[in-house]
Amino acid sequence: MEKPFGTDLASAKALNRELSKTLNESQIYRIDHYLGKETVQNIMALRFANGIFEPIWNRRYVDHVQITVAESVGVEGRGNYYETAGALRDMVQNHMFQLLALVAMEPPISFEANAVRDERVKILHAIQR
């Protein structure tokens, strides 16, 4: 399925119901292409495989985090997509929340997909409106 995944909450839930008719939740892997970028993938290595950062990457030592969108690439061939989805839904709803979850999550018990996803989901549930 290509994003946006539905046009609103109701249509996203309807798509989930359709997927659930054929697949179990454990068979569905949701990822945004942005998470495949090398810089984004390196966040986990920087955090959890680095003996310098891992022990101090927590609320005791980190005062705040700023996530900046500094895209040098323009809309290019994606004009039609942005006309319907909008940059806010693309960048904030998808990319920025995914970065937030990677930066703020607790270390997973393993680096299997489900364990990493579970820790990221905890962060998303903890966000206050």
Backbone bond lengths (Angstrom), bond angles and torsions (degrees), N, CA, C in turn:
res aa  C-N    CA-C-N  psi(-1)  N-CA   C-N-CA  omega(-1)  CA-C   N-CA-C  phi
1 M - - - 1.452 - - 1.517 108.53 -
2 E 1.269 115.18 135.30 1.459 120.13 178.39 1.517 108.59 -91.89
3 K 1.310 116.65 149.54 1.449 118.91 175.85 1.511 108.62 -81.05
4 P 1.263 120.95 157.90 1.455 124.75 0.63 1.528 110.93 -71.86
5 F 1.297 115.23 144.50 1.457 122.82 -178.37 1.521 107.28 -85.92
6 G 1.308 115.98 84.57 1.459 121.22 -174.29 1.517 110.26 89.30
7 T 1.313 114.76 165.67 1.466 119.56 179.33 1.517 111.99 -101.69
8 D 1.335 116.40 -12.26 1.461 122.31 177.41 1.529 107.51 -160.32
9 L 1.325 117.49 -178.57 1.463 120.86 -176.87 1.532 111.43 -61.08
10 A 1.316 116.94 -42.59 1.465 120.23 -178.08 1.532 111.56 -62.67
11 S 1.323 117.47 -43.75 1.472 119.47 -179.01 1.527 111.10 -72.24
12 A 1.325 118.47 -31.88 1.467 120.96 175.31 1.526 110.44 -66.10
13 K 1.325 116.84 -40.98 1.471 120.35 177.00 1.530 110.59 -64.95
14 A 1.319 116.89 -38.25 1.465 120.45 178.09 1.531 110.51 -63.97
15 L 1.324 117.49 -41.30 1.464 120.57 176.50 1.528 110.82 -62.78
16 N 1.333 117.31 -41.75 1.465 120.68 177.25 1.521 111.05 -60.71
17 R 1.331 117.26 -41.74 1.473 120.67 178.56 1.529 110.38 -61.34
18 E 1.333 116.61 -42.40 1.473 120.56 179.43 1.527 110.75 -63.26
19 L 1.325 116.97 -44.30 1.467 120.28 178.31 1.524 111.02 -62.10
20 S 1.329 116.37 -38.85 1.467 121.54 -177.78 1.529 112.69 -67.71
21 K 1.309 117.43 -20.04 1.468 120.29 177.32 1.529 111.46 -68.86
22 T 1.327 115.69 -27.23 1.462 120.84 -175.31 1.522 113.26 -110.45
23 L 1.318 116.85 -34.06 1.464 121.86 -173.53 1.518 111.75 -122.31
24 N 1.317 116.47 148.43 1.462 121.06 169.78 1.516 107.94 -79.10
25 E 1.317 117.03 154.41 1.462 120.97 -179.93 1.529 111.50 -55.34
26 S 1.335 117.00 -36.73 1.463 120.19 -178.98 1.532 112.58 -67.38
27 Q 1.346 117.33 -14.81 1.460 121.51 178.97 1.522 112.24 -91.99
28 I 1.313 117.88 -5.46 1.457 122.23 -177.16 1.519 108.77 -104.19
29 Y 1.316 116.19 126.45 1.463 121.14 178.10 1.513 107.49 -119.78
30 R 1.299 116.58 116.53 1.462 121.59 -178.40 1.532 108.72 -101.88
31 I 1.311 115.93 124.06 1.457 120.23 178.47 1.519 108.13 -145.86
32 D 1.280 115.57 145.04 1.452 122.08 174.45 1.525 107.09 -96.54
33 H 1.317 117.33 141.52 1.467 120.41 -179.20 1.520 111.88 -55.04
34 Y 1.319 116.42 -29.00 1.465 121.19 -178.85 1.531 111.11 -59.69
35 L 1.339 116.68 -34.27 1.462 120.37 -179.55 1.518 111.93 -69.16
36 G 1.319 117.90 -14.77 1.453 121.32 177.71 1.512 113.63 -83.99
37 K 1.326 117.52 -8.11 1.464 120.00 179.61 1.521 110.07 -68.87
38 E 1.319 115.28 143.16 1.463 121.11 -174.59 1.527 112.81 -56.89
39 T 1.313 117.52 -43.10 1.471 120.32 -179.29 1.517 111.37 -61.66
40 V 1.315 116.80 -42.04 1.458 121.03 -179.94 1.529 110.25 -67.36
41 Q 1.327 116.86 -43.20 1.461 120.25 178.92 1.528 111.32 -62.83
42 N 1.304 117.20 -31.07 1.461 120.99 -178.83 1.528 113.07 -71.62
43 I 1.328 118.06 -15.49 1.464 120.14 179.47 1.528 110.05 -59.79
44 M 1.313 117.52 -45.10 1.471 119.26 -179.02 1.520 111.27 -65.96
45 A 1.319 117.52 -39.77 1.466 119.90 178.25 1.519 110.10 -65.63
46 L 1.317 116.98 -43.53 1.463 120.97 178.38 1.519 111.44 -59.85
47 R 1.317 116.14 -42.50 1.467 120.96 -177.76 1.511 113.80 -73.78
48 F 1.324 116.95 -53.16 1.455 120.52 -165.76 1.523 114.87 -99.83
49 A 1.321 118.02 -19.46 1.465 119.87 -179.19 1.527 111.19 -104.37
50 N 1.308 116.95 4.16 1.451 121.27 -176.12 1.523 109.04 -107.94
51 G 1.313 116.87 112.70 1.464 121.88 -177.16 1.508 114.10 -62.99
52 I 1.323 117.41 -18.40 1.472 120.63 178.49 1.523 110.61 -80.96
53 F 1.323 116.84 -46.83 1.463 120.54 -173.49 1.527 114.04 -85.48
54 E 1.316 118.64 -36.59 1.460 120.82 -172.45 1.528 113.47 -54.12
55 P 1.326 120.20 -45.74 1.471 118.59 -177.60 1.533 114.62 -71.32
56 I 1.332 117.09 -19.58 1.474 118.34 -176.12 1.530 112.83 -110.40
57 W 1.336 117.83 1.83 1.466 120.96 -179.27 1.523 108.28 -86.52
58 N 1.329 115.73 75.82 1.455 120.67 179.49 1.526 108.87 -157.53
59 R 1.317 116.53 174.92 1.468 121.29 -173.83 1.522 113.25 -66.11
60 R 1.306 117.50 -18.74 1.462 120.67 178.50 1.530 111.04 -69.59
61 Y 1.321 117.44 -35.24 1.461 121.34 -174.36 1.527 114.64 -111.89
62 V 1.329 117.80 -18.27 1.467 121.06 -178.75 1.515 108.27 -104.01
63 D 1.320 116.33 118.90 1.461 121.62 -178.43 1.525 111.51 -76.42
64 H 1.309 117.12 -46.28 1.462 120.92 178.78 1.529 109.69 -161.70
65 V 1.315 115.31 165.25 1.454 122.08 179.59 1.517 107.69 -129.75
66 Q 1.320 116.82 136.65 1.455 121.17 175.45 1.517 108.19 -115.66
67 I 1.320 116.14 127.98 1.456 121.53 176.18 1.517 106.75 -109.51
68 T 1.310 116.05 117.32 1.456 121.88 -175.94 1.519 110.03 -109.29
69 V 1.312 116.46 133.20 1.456 121.32 173.77 1.519 106.40 -94.02
70 A 1.303 115.62 108.80 1.462 120.79 -179.96 1.523 108.45 -125.46
71 E 1.302 116.15 64.17 1.463 121.99 -178.44 1.521 109.60 -74.27
72 S 1.308 116.24 128.77 1.459 120.12 174.03 1.524 110.53 -95.29
73 V 1.323 116.70 -12.17 1.455 121.94 179.24 1.520 108.45 -88.61
74 G 1.307 116.48 138.81 1.453 120.85 179.11 1.513 112.05 -88.62
75 V 1.295 116.10 -165.66 1.461 122.05 -179.75 1.524 109.80 -66.07
76 E 1.304 116.80 -34.59 1.465 124.61 -179.85 1.518 111.58 47.41
77 G 1.308 120.22 -125.45 1.461 122.30 -176.35 1.514 114.00 -83.59
78 R 1.334 116.90 10.84 1.464 120.11 -175.36 1.527 112.74 -103.29
79 G 1.319 117.11 20.43 1.463 121.11 -177.47 1.512 113.40 -57.42
80 N 1.313 117.15 -45.37 1.470 120.33 -179.88 1.516 111.11 -63.04
81 Y 1.325 116.25 -39.32 1.472 119.83 178.24 1.534 110.15 -61.79
82 Y 1.330 117.53 -48.03 1.460 120.64 -178.73 1.525 112.61 -67.93
83 E 1.324 117.21 -28.53 1.463 120.14 177.24 1.526 111.18 -63.68
84 T 1.326 117.56 -33.96 1.467 120.08 -178.74 1.522 112.31 -96.88
85 A 1.318 117.41 -42.06 1.470 119.99 -175.92 1.522 111.61 -86.61
86 G 1.314 116.41 -42.39 1.458 120.81 -177.67 1.527 111.58 87.17
87 A 1.312 115.23 147.97 1.463 120.99 -178.81 1.527 111.69 -66.04
88 L 1.327 117.79 -33.29 1.464 120.25 -179.74 1.526 110.71 -61.42
89 R 1.326 116.56 -47.23 1.470 119.19 179.05 1.514 111.41 -65.96
90 D 1.319 117.10 -35.83 1.459 119.82 -178.62 1.522 111.16 -72.96
91 M 1.309 117.46 -53.15 1.475 120.97 -172.59 1.526 113.09 -79.89
92 V 1.313 118.55 -49.26 1.465 120.39 -174.84 1.517 110.75 -77.82
93 Q 1.314 116.72 -55.50 1.460 120.88 -175.63 1.522 111.48 -60.42
94 N 1.293 117.78 -36.66 1.459 120.13 -175.95 1.520 112.12 -101.16
95 H 1.298 117.19 -69.30 1.461 121.09 -170.65 1.524 113.63 -67.64
96 M 1.305 118.16 -48.31 1.461 119.76 -175.35 1.527 112.36 -68.87
97 F 1.324 117.34 -40.18 1.464 119.28 177.42 1.527 111.24 -66.38
98 Q 1.329 117.04 -34.86 1.462 119.25 177.26 1.524 110.60 -66.80
99 L 1.331 117.39 -42.55 1.468 120.04 176.46 1.521 111.11 -63.54
100 L 1.317 117.09 -43.24 1.456 121.11 177.42 1.524 110.53 -56.24
101 A 1.314 116.99 -46.25 1.461 120.66 -178.99 1.521 111.26 -63.61
102 L 1.331 118.39 -41.18 1.463 121.06 178.92 1.526 112.34 -65.77
103 V 1.318 116.18 -38.15 1.460 120.72 -178.06 1.527 111.20 -74.66
104 A 1.331 117.46 -36.03 1.462 120.85 -171.93 1.524 114.99 -97.66
105 M 1.312 118.59 -13.52 1.461 119.96 -173.58 1.528 112.32 -67.67
106 E 1.320 114.18 154.67 1.463 120.99 173.82 1.522 108.36 -75.39
107 P 1.320 118.15 158.66 1.465 119.20 176.85 1.534 109.98 -60.96
108 P 1.333 117.35 130.64 1.464 119.56 178.52 1.530 110.90 -71.67
109 I 1.331 116.67 157.80 1.463 119.65 -179.85 1.523 111.07 -68.91
110 S 1.350 116.61 -23.92 1.462 122.28 173.12 1.529 106.06 -151.83
111 F 1.310 116.50 174.41 1.454 119.12 178.70 1.523 112.07 -101.93
112 E 1.327 115.59 23.12 1.455 119.90 171.42 1.520 108.09 -71.03
113 A 1.315 116.06 153.74 1.469 121.13 -174.23 1.519 112.73 -54.53
114 N 1.332 118.48 -44.48 1.465 120.70 -176.90 1.515 111.68 -65.73
115 A 1.319 118.08 -39.89 1.466 120.84 -179.02 1.528 111.00 -66.29
116 V 1.323 116.73 -42.01 1.471 120.86 178.20 1.521 109.55 -66.01
117 R 1.332 116.46 -45.44 1.473 120.19 179.12 1.521 111.11 -59.23
118 D 1.337 117.36 -42.95 1.463 120.45 -178.71 1.519 111.75 -60.01
119 E 1.329 117.41 -40.87 1.469 120.09 179.19 1.523 111.40 -69.08
120 R 1.328 116.93 -37.76 1.462 119.58 177.98 1.521 110.68 -66.99
121 V 1.315 117.07 -39.10 1.463 121.19 179.79 1.529 110.31 -63.28
122 K 1.328 117.96 -38.34 1.472 120.79 177.90 1.525 111.13 -56.58
123 I 1.312 116.88 -41.19 1.473 120.74 179.07 1.516 110.55 -65.52
124 L 1.326 116.88 -45.92 1.458 119.87 -179.24 1.528 111.98 -62.47
125 H 1.333 116.99 -35.80 1.472 120.23 176.97 1.529 111.18 -70.76
126 A 1.313 117.68 -26.37 1.469 121.14 -176.86 1.533 112.78 -80.98
127 I 1.317 117.70 -13.26 1.469 120.72 -178.68 1.526 109.14 -67.25
128 Q 1.325 114.36 129.59 1.468 119.51 178.36 1.523 108.40 -92.12
129 R 1.327 114.88 142.91 1.484 119.35 177.99 1.509 109.66 -72.20
